[in-house]
């Protein structure tokens, strides 16, 4: 993806990123509900998205018309604290009245292959998403799309083995699925992300750089992520 399709938004700190992105999500929800009736949102894992979810938990919204999906998941039991679905539930989803039937967790406890097959049907019936949230790792990975890993580009959902971060078995939405959205946001905070961010801006073929929604990509970052000195 050409970086010309990327819009970079630099905010003061991680708290500012969380507040601003939460406001943008609420505005996107209102637009989607007005135009299409339901707001379909894909969640990311990680500490930066968690701060955003904690802001959303205090917001006033028409939660009955939200539908939640996940960009990736670790192959762990549903109650495991390292599950993205568990983190999102604790930070936000259990604190607002989104109908349980509207929360579509990845059944990663079934193992990568079976979970990927099942979730592919869910994704295919949901796209295009209204908004996809993503993070970026220090190696430029996003969701569980890691540098050096090859997947079938036609798939909606990939089974992942040998992830460089534990646990090694995961399930992830594909570039195809994550790009099948009206909007996509990448949240990047902290000095440790700066080298990967610089490589992305220099045109490196990182997994995060392959995502492209219908309207491009908005990257929300704090000043620490922008400064490598």
N, C-alpha and C positions, 0 to 999 in steps of 0.2 A: 504494500500500500504506500502510495506517495504521501510524504509528510505534509504535502499541501492540503490534504484532507483532514489534517489534525489541527484542532484549535487548542492552544495552550493557555491555561488560566492559572496564574501564580497568585496564591493567597499567603497570608502572613504565617500561619502555623496550622498544625493538624486540626485543632479545634475549629478554625475558620473553614477549613476544607469540609469538615463534617457538617457544620451548620449550613454552609452554602449549598452543598450537594443535597442535603435533606430538603431545603427549600425548592431546589430544582426538581427533585423527585415529586414533591407534592404538586408542583405546577404541571409536570408531565402527566401525573395521574388525573388532574382535573381536565386537561385537554383530551386525554384518551377516553375518559368516561363521558365527556360531552360528545365526542365524535363517534366513539365505537361502543360505548356502554360499559366496558370492562377494561381495567388497567392491568396489563400483563408485564410483570417485572421479574427480571432474572437477577438473583443475588450473588454476590461474591463473598468469599471468606476473607479472614485476615483482620488485623487490629484496626486498620483505617476504616474499612467498611463498618466494623462493629460500632465505632464512634458515631457514624451516621445513623445506624439503626437505633442507637440509644436516643438520638435526637428525635427520630420519627416516632418512637414510643410515647413521646410527650405531645405529639401533634394531634390536632383535630382534623379528621378526614372521613370520607365515606368509605370506611373499611370494607363494607359488604361488597364493594365493586372492585376489589383488588384480587389479583391472582398471582401467586408467588411460585417461582421456579428457581432452580439452582444451577450455577455455571459449572460446578464440579463438586465432587464429594470423595472423602476418604473411605476405603473399604473397612469400616469399623462398625461395631454395634450401634443402633440408633441413639442410644443414650450416652455414647462415649463423648467426653468433653471436647475431643478434637474434631468431632463432626461439624461441618459447616452448618447443617440444619439445626444442630443443638445450640450452637452459638447464636444463630439468628433467632431461635425461639426464646432463649434467655434474655437477649438484649432487646427484643422488640415483639416478635410474633405472638408470644404468650401474653403480652400486655395490652393487646388491642383486639377488637372483635372481628378479625378476618375469619370468615367461615373456614373450618378445618378442611372442608372439601376443596377449597381454593388454594391450599398449600400443598404443592407437588414436590415432595422430597424425593431425591434420588435413592432407590432401594439398594444402596451400595453394599449393605450387609450380605447381599446375595452373591457377591463376587463380581469382578469387573465385567465379564462377558454377559452374564445373565442380566445384570443391572443395566448395562448399556443397551441391550436389546429392548428391555421394557421401557426405559426412559426415552428411547428414540421415538416410540409411538406417541408418548406424551408430548414431546417437542414438536413432532411433525403436525400434530393437531393444534398446536398453540401458535406457531409462527404465522406471520411476523410478530415478534415481541414488540411491546411499546418502548421498553427501555431495558438495556443490559448494563449491569454494573460489573466492573472488573477491577482487580488490583494488578500490581506488577511486582514480581520478585526481583531480587538483586541480580539474577541472571537473565532478566528480561522475560521470564515465563509469565503467563496469565492463565487463570483457571488452573487446570492441570495439563496445559500444553507447554512442554518443556523443550528447550533447545536440544537439537539432535534427535528428537523422537519423530518418527515418521508414522503418519496415519492415512487411511483412505480418505481423500478429500470429499468423497460423495456421502460419507456417513454424517448423520446428525449428532451422534454421540459415540465417543471412543472409549474402549477399555484401555486402561493404562497399566503397564507393568514396569517395574524398575525405575520408578520416580526417584530423582536424586535426593528428595527430602522424604523422610518417613511419614506415613507408611508407604511402601513401594507400590502397592496396588490401589488404584483409584479409578474414578469414572469422570469423564469431562465432556462438556459440550464441545463440538468441533468449531473450527473457524467458520464453517458454513452456517452453523446454528447461531453462533454468537454474532455473526454479521447480519443475520436475518432479523433486523430490528429497525424501528423508526429512529431510535437514538441509542448511542452507547457512550458511557462515561468510564474513564479510567481514573482511579484514585491513587495518588502516589505521594507518600509523605516519608520524611526521614532522610538523613544524610546518606545512609547506606544504599539508597536507590539511585544516587546521583550518577555513578559510573554507567549504569544501564540506561538511564535516561539520556545521558550524553551520547551513548552509542546509538540509541533510537533516533535522536535528532540528527545524527550524522548519517543516517540511512541504513544502519545495520538491519539485517533480516532476522529480527527477533520475533518470537511468537506473538507478543503483544502488538507488534507493528503490522500483523496480518489481518487484524480485525478492522472491519469497515462497515458501519451501519448505513442505512439508506441516506443519512445526512452527514456522513463522516464520523468523526470521533472527537469527543471533548475530553481533554486531560486536565484534571484538577490536581494541582500540586502545591506543596508549601515551599517556602524559601529554602528550607534545609535540603530538600531534594534537588533543588536547582544549583546548589553551591557545592562544588567538589574541593574547594581549597580549605 
